[in-house]
Structures are given as structure tokens and as C-alpha cells.
Amino acid sequence: MPAITTDAKREIVEDFAKLIRQKKTSGAKPAHTVINFRNEKKDGVERPIEQVPIGLLRYRKDNGRIASDVLDYQKSCGPLDEKTTEAQTILEGFLEEKDPEKTEILTKSIAHSGQNEPAIVTCDGFIINGNRRKMVMEKLGKKDRGRPEFEFMKVVILPGPGDPGGPPALREIEQLENRYQLQSEGKSEYYGFDRALSIKRKMELGFTLEEQLRDDPRYVRGSEKEIDQAVRDVEKDYLLPLERVDGYLQLFGRDGLYSTVSAGRADPEGRWQAFTDYSSYTYQRCFKNPNWLLTSGVDEEDIGGLEDAAFKLIRLRHFKGLPKLHMIMRQFPKLCAVKESRKELLKISEEVDAVLPSKERFDDKGNPLSAEQNDRKWVERYQQDVIHRLKRALDYQESNQEKETPITLLDAAYRKLTHERMKVPSISVSDFAKARQLASDIQKRARDIENEIYHYKKQCESLANKK
């Protein structure tokens, strides 16, 4: 997707904009407000709060809160044209299913006190901030037609053609959504998975991660060091796990089908947490760490098979009588580091197919199985083999912990220090100081251990002579 520029304009649906101009009315209380658009909040620029028939307002498919649902739908069913009634119904369904608990709280609040905060919309009525409020108010209006306050919605309308400043560019719309998504005053925070997808989409449109963070109130006056750390944190918590999700979907032939990973915060079966744990505990700290690979005895060529096994464990999700999935993902590096456990994990990769045999991908009537049905059938076919291998890996890892005596640890340390890859010319120049310090620390510790062994040996000999 090409990067957008500050000059790239969003296409305005003139018929929709004309209806908004004709039907909007003033008289809302308060009559004006300041929104976080362009530099208006900083400059204290007030915009009027209008009242617009709620039926003229429309959901945006680029709403970050439902990013995973939209991407999944478009992958499975084709493009969503947000101008159509059919698409609007679909988008409303995504919003309704995303966070029912928070939606119920908002419903009770609006039913009791009405709409307190105005929505922010484009000149042709597409909502940038306030989608759930529209959904709730429409449902309340259908339920209680005697309350006219649910027929109109308080909105701030962004400028259109001919207005001062002109209509917002695509980049400005992304920035405006980003600013409000980072303000959680009474709003439902984005589910981690959708936030990751929203961040990625904005980056693909040319809105850098640093620019997105600069809109966060916590970092508005942040130093370069603070921003750099915040960028690393977002990459670790959102973007890198999302990369593993993409790898998972590719393995099972489901590129872009994000709903098969998680439907949102209200989805108790969601796998997003498992991916964040796997990405943090295993992929980033271990598989991308040459030192860990060396000390753990893991060959680089085994990483693909081990990740394959991790993805199959994540797909399975449930392990009766064994630790929960998120605990297994946090323990995964230890399993990989034990030779016998690693062999069992690699057998999961080798022996368990990523996809069902072709004849099993259809129901009795010859129709292709849905993603959910495919998952269920895959689990039924392979869960026994996966759990058997996992249990053996856990048993080996537990047994290995019991075998870690001082002599085995010393032996392992010596073997690592005399490993064929322990070659000084391979050390980076920038790491020389650290390498010398480590070598010095190892030498000191080795002398201390040798002295302790010597004195303990003398004590044992002395006690034996007294007897």
C-alpha cells in the first residue's frame, strides 16, 4: 500500500454531504466544543455542535476498533463498500460483537442521561469518533420510539470543500482517530489484537509509529530516549506478536483470516495472549538471540520446526491435565533448551500436518468447511498426538531440572566454553569490552569454585581421619 501524504484527500460523497447540510440543526447544549483536530486543541479553536438525524451518519470500515473483523471479511467475502446499507449492517454487527460488556454499560448511561459527548464526523457523515454511541442510540431509538433524543445525534462536523482549512486529508483522519483512540476517558480501550492491526495499517499509510506515539498524552513532551523506548515497547507488545500471527495464518493456509485468531476481548477462546507470550518469551528473547541458541544447544535450522510446533499448540489451545496454553508458551524456551524435550516438539512439527487431508475439508454435502469447523475437525484428528508429545516434552524438562547437579552444570559450562563456535575473531568489535569483562568474571568465578572445592575436600578428609 503506498504511503499517503498530507495532500492526499479522502473522496467525499457529495450526495451524503448535501443531506447533512440540509438536515443539520443547531441548538445543542453546549453549543460549541474544542476537538483534537489539526492544531485546534492547542489554539483553543471552538467548533459548533450540530444535531444530525442519526440515519444520515455512517460507520467507517477503517475504524481501528474492528480492524481484525474488517480485514477478515474482505479476505473471505471481498471488499466492503461502506456507502451501502448492506456494508453498514455488517460494520454494526462487528461493533456489537466486539465488546458487549462495555457496550451494555454505555447503553445504560445513554438511556439514563442521553448523549453527553458529541461524535466527530466527516462532512458527508462518516464517523471518526463515536461509532459505538451511534450504534447504542439507534438501538435505543428502535426500542423506545417515544424518545426523540435518540433520533438525532450531537456531532462536530469536520470542514468540507470551501470551508476554512478545507476537508481533512487521509493522513489527518488517521491522526484524529489515533488521538481519540489514545484517550480512554470512559471509552472502551482497543483490544490488543485490533490495536496491533490499527497501528500496522496506519504505518502502511505513512503514519509512522513515532508520529502515532507523539499523539499519546504520555509522550507529547517526551524526550527522544522516552520515545525510542515507547517505540520498542509497542513493537514488542503489538507489532512483533502480529508478525507471529501472520506466520501462524500462513502455516495453516489462512492468510489474512484474523478472526480465526481472536474475535476480540469478549472472545474467551482468543489466541492473541498466546501469541504475545510466545513472541516475548521465546521468539524475541531466545530464537533471535545467538547467545541463547549457543548456550541452549539449539541449532538455527531447528527454529522453523520449533515454531511450527508452537503454532500447532496454539491452535489446539486446550490440554486436559496439563498447564494452560499461556503457561506453556511461557515455558516453551525451557522445553526447547532440553535436548529430549526439543526432540518431542520437533516430532509435533514432523508428524502433525498443518492442514486436513483434502477429502476431510468438506462436509457431508460437499460444501467446504468453515474456518471454525475446520479447526474443530483438525483438533479432533490431531489432539491426541500433540498432547502425547507435549506431555513427554514436559516430563523430560522436569526430569532434566532434577538432574541439574553442580557437576552437570560445570560440565555443561565447560562444553559451552570449548564449543567450536567459541571463536574470538567472531566477536564484534563493539562487544570486545563486554566479552573481556565476561571472560574475567568467568575466570574469577572458576577460581572461587576451585577454592571452595579444595577447602571442602580438605574438610571431608579431616573428618574422615578423625573417625
N, C-alpha and C positions, 0 to 999 in steps of 0.2 A: 504494500500500500504506500503510495507516495506521500511524503511529508507535506502537510498543509502549511500555508504561510499566513501572515497576518492579513493578506489581501484576499485570500480565498473566501468567497462568500457562500453562504448557505442559500439554496434555492428556496424562494418564498412562494407559497401557494396563494396567488393573488385573490382567488375566489374566497378562500378562508379568511384572508386578511380583511377583505371588504366586509364580510359579515361581522367580524369582530368590531370594526369601526362603526358599523350601523347599529349594533345591538348593545355595545358597552354603555354603561351609565355611571355617573359619579354618585356621591352621597355616602360612600363607605366611611366608617369610623374606625381608626383615624383616617384622615383624607390623604395623607402623604406618608412616605417612609423612605429610608435610605437603604439601598441594596448594595451588595458587594460586587458591583459591575464596573469594569474598567477602573478608573480612579475615584469613582463617585463616593465610596465609603470614606476614603481619606479626605476628600474635599467637602464632604457633608452635603452632597447634591441630593435633593429630595425629588422623588417621582410620585405621581398621583397613584392612588389605589383605586382601581376601577372595579365595577361589578359586571361580570360577563356571564351570559347563560352557560350553564355547565356543559350543555350538549355541544357547544362550539369549541370546547377545549379538548385537546388530544394528547395521548401518550407518545413519547419518543421511544423508538426502538433502541436508541443509543443510551438509554438510561442505565448507568452503571450498576444499579441495584439488581437488574435482571439480565446482566451481561451473559451469564452462562446459559440461561434459557433461550435467549435470542440466537446466540451462536449455534446452539444445538438444533434449534428449529430450522434455521436456514441451511444447516448442513443436511438435515434429514428431508426437509419439505420444500426447500427453495426460498428465494428472497421474500422478506416481509415488506409489503408496501404500506407504510404507516398512514397513508392517506385514506386507506379503505376501511370500511366498517368491520370487515372480517379481521383485519390485522389488529384493529383497536380492541376487539373482543379477545383475541389471543394474548395481547400485551396485558390486558386487565387480568386475565387468568394467571399469567406469570406473577404479577404483583400480589394477587390474592393468596397464592400458594407459598410465596417466598417467606413470609414471617407472620403467620396467623396470630400469634400471641401479641405481638406489638400492634398489629392491625386492630385487634379487639380492644386494646387499651385506647388507641386513637379513636375508634368508633364511639366508645363510651364518653370520651372527652368532648368530641364534636357534638354528639347527641345532647350533652348537658349544657355546653357553653357556646356551641356554634364554632365557626372557623375564626380562630384568633390571628393566625399568621397568613399573610397573603402569599399566593403562589407567584412564581415568576415564569412568564411565558413569552414566546416569540410573538411578533406582530400578527402572525397567522394562527396563533393559538396552540402551538406545541409547547408542552410543559417541560421546563428545565428543572424547576424545583417545586414540588407539591403534588407529585403523581399519586401518592397514597391518599392524600387529602381528597383529591377528586374522586378516587375510587370509593372511599368511605361515604362521601357526601351524596354521590349518585345512588348508592345502595340505601342510604337513609331516606333519600327523597322518594325512592320507589316504595319503601316500606311505609312512609308517612307522608302522603301527598298533601296533607293539610298544613305542612310547614314550608312556606315559600322560601325560607332562608337557604334551603337545600337546592333550590332551582338555579341560583346564581352563585358564583364563586368570586371571592375577592382576589384580584390579581394585579401585579405590576407588569405592564406590557413594555417589552424592550422596543427600542426605536426601529422604525421601518424605513423604507425608501423615502427620502425627502425630509426625514426628521433630523434634528441636530446630532451629529456624530455618525449617522447612518446605521443600518442594521448590523448586528454583530457578525463578525467573521466566524467561520467554523472553529478556529482556534479559541476565540473569545467565549464561545458557547462551552467548549470543553473546559476552559479555565473557570467559568462561572459555576458549572456543575461540580468541578473539583473543589472549589472554595466552600460550597454548601455541603458537600459530602463530608468534609472535614470538620464541620460544626455539628456536634451531636446534642445540641440543646433540645431535648425532648424528641429527637428523631431516632429512628431505627438505624443503628450503625450497619454499614455494609457487611454482609457475611464475607469472611476471609477469601473464599474462592472467587466470589464476584468482584471483590475489591482487586484481587490479583489480575483478573481479566480486564477490569476497567483501567487499571494502571497501564497494562500492556497495550490496550487499544489507544490510549492517549499518547503513549510513546510512539506507536506506529504512525500516528497522525502528526508527529513532530513536536509534541508537548513533552519535553524531557522530564526525567524523573526529578531532577533538581528543581525545575520550574514548578512541578506539582507540589513538591515539599515546601517551597517558598510561600505557597498559599496557606500552608498549615499555620495556625496562630502560634504554635510552639516554636516555629523556626523562622518567623518573619524577620526577626533581627538576629538570627543565628549566625555564628562565626563560620568560616569555611570549614574548620575542623568539625563543628557540630553538624553541618550539612553533610559533609563527607560520611560521618558516622551514620547519620539518618539514612543516607542513600544505601549504605551497606546493610543496614537493618532491614530496609524494605526489600532489597534484593534477597536477603536471607529468608525473610518471613513470607514473601509473596512470589517474587519472580522465579527464584530457583526451584521452589516446590512446584510452581506451574510448569516449569520445563520438564520436571519428572512426570507430571500428569500427562503432558504431551507425549512423552516416551511410552508411558503406560497405554495410552489410547492407540498409538501406532502398533504396539506389540499385539494388541487384540483386534487390529483392523477397524478401529473406531475413531479415526482422526476427526477432531472437532466435535465429537459427541460428548460434550461436557456434562450433560445431565446424567450420564451413566456413572459419573464420579460422585456427584452430590447434587441434590435439589435445593440446598440452602440450609440455613440454620435450623429450620424445622424438620430436617431430614435426619432422624436418629441413625440411619444406616449409612450416612455420608462417609466418604473415604478421605476427605480433604485433610483431616487431622493426621491420618496415617501418612500422607504424603509429606506434610510439614515435618513430622518426626523422622521419616526416612531420609528426607533431604538434609535435615540438620544433623542428625546423629550419625548417619552412615555416609551419604554421598559427599557432603561438603567436608566433613571433618576427617573422613577416612579414605574413601575411594579417590579423592582429589589430593591426598596428602602422601607424597612419596615416602616420607619417614614412617608413616603408619603402615604402608604397604610393606616396607622393608622389615620393620620390627614384628609385624604380624605374619610374615611369610606368605602374603597374598600376592600371586602373580597378576600383573596387569591384564593378561589375557583371560583371567577368571572373572574380572569385574562384570563383563556383559552377562555371564551366566548367573552370577550372584544377584544382579539387579533383576534379571528375568525371574528368579525365584522370589525376590521381594515383591514384585508386581503380582505374581500369582498368589502369594499370601494375602496381599491387599485385596485382590479380587475375591478371595474366599471369605475373608473377614472374620468368620466365627470359628473358634477352636474349642470344642467341648472338653472341659477338664484341663485346659491349658491357659496360659496368660492371655489377656485381651490383646487385640491387634496392636493398639498403640504401644503397649509394653513390649511386644515382640519387636516392633520397629525400633524401639529404643535399645533393645538388647541385641539387635541384628549385628552390630560390629563385633561383639564378643563371639557370636556364633561364627562369623566369618574368620575370626582370628584363630579358632581351634581347628586344626587340620581335619580331624574326623567329622566335626560338625559341618565344616565347609564342604566336604565331600557329599554329605547328605543334602545340603542346599543345592549343590550343582546337579544332583540327581533329580531334584524337582524340576530344574530347568531342562534337563535332558529327556526325562520320561513323561512329563506332563505337557500335552500340546496346548498352545495358546488359543486355538480355535477348535470348535467341534468338527468332527467328520462332516463332510458336505451333506450327507443324507440325513443328518440329525439337526440340521439348521432350519428344518421346515416342520410345520405341524401336520396333523393327520390329513388336512385338506390340501396340502401342498403349498400353503402360504408361508413366507419367511417368518421366522420367529422374531418377536420384538426384542429389543436390547435386554429388557428385564427377563423375558422368557429364556433368552439365550444364556444370560448369567445363571439363572436358576438351573438350567439343564447342565451347564458346564460344571457347576458346583456339585450336582448330583453325580456326575460322571467321575470327577477327579478328587473330590474332597478326601476320600479315604487314603489315597496315595499321598496327597500333600501333607495331611496331618500325620501320617505314619513317618514320613521323612522328617518333618518338623520335630516330632517328639524325640526321635533318635538324635537329632542335632542338639536339642536342649539337654538330653541325657548326657551326651558326650561333653558338652560345655560344662555342665555341673560337675561331672567326674573330673574334668581337667582342672577345675578350681581346687578340688580336694587334693590333687596330685602336685600342686604348686608348692614344693618344699624349698628351703634355701638352696639345696644342691641343684635342683632342677632349674631354679631361677638363675643361679650362677652359670650353669651350663648354657642356658639359653642366651644369657648376656654375652658370654664368650663367643658363641657361634655367630651372633649378630656382628660383633666387633671384628671377626675374622671372615665375614661374608665376602664373597667375590666382588660385590658391588661397593664395598667399603674402600673406595679409591680416592685419595686426596685430590688428584687433579680434577675429579668430577665435582668438587665443591666450588660453588660460585664465589667469586672474589668478594662479593658483598657479604658473604656468610663466613668469611675467614675468622673474624673476631669471635663470632658465636661458636664456631667449630673448635677453636683453641680453648675457649672457656669450658665447653662441654668436655673436651679431652682432659683438661686439667681437673675438672670436677670428678670425672670417672676415675682418674688416677688417684686422687685423694680418697675417694670412697673405697677403691680397691685396697689401698694401704690400710685404711681403718678396718675393713673386714678381715684382712690378713692378720692384723694385730689382735683383733678380737678372737679369731680362731686360735691363734698361737697361745694367748693367755688362757682361753677356755680349755685348750688341750692340756696345758700345764696344771690347771686346777684339777682336771679329771685324773691326771697321772698322780698328783699329790694325794688325792683321796684314795686312789687305788693302792698306793704304797702304805698308807696308814692302816688299811684293812689287813 
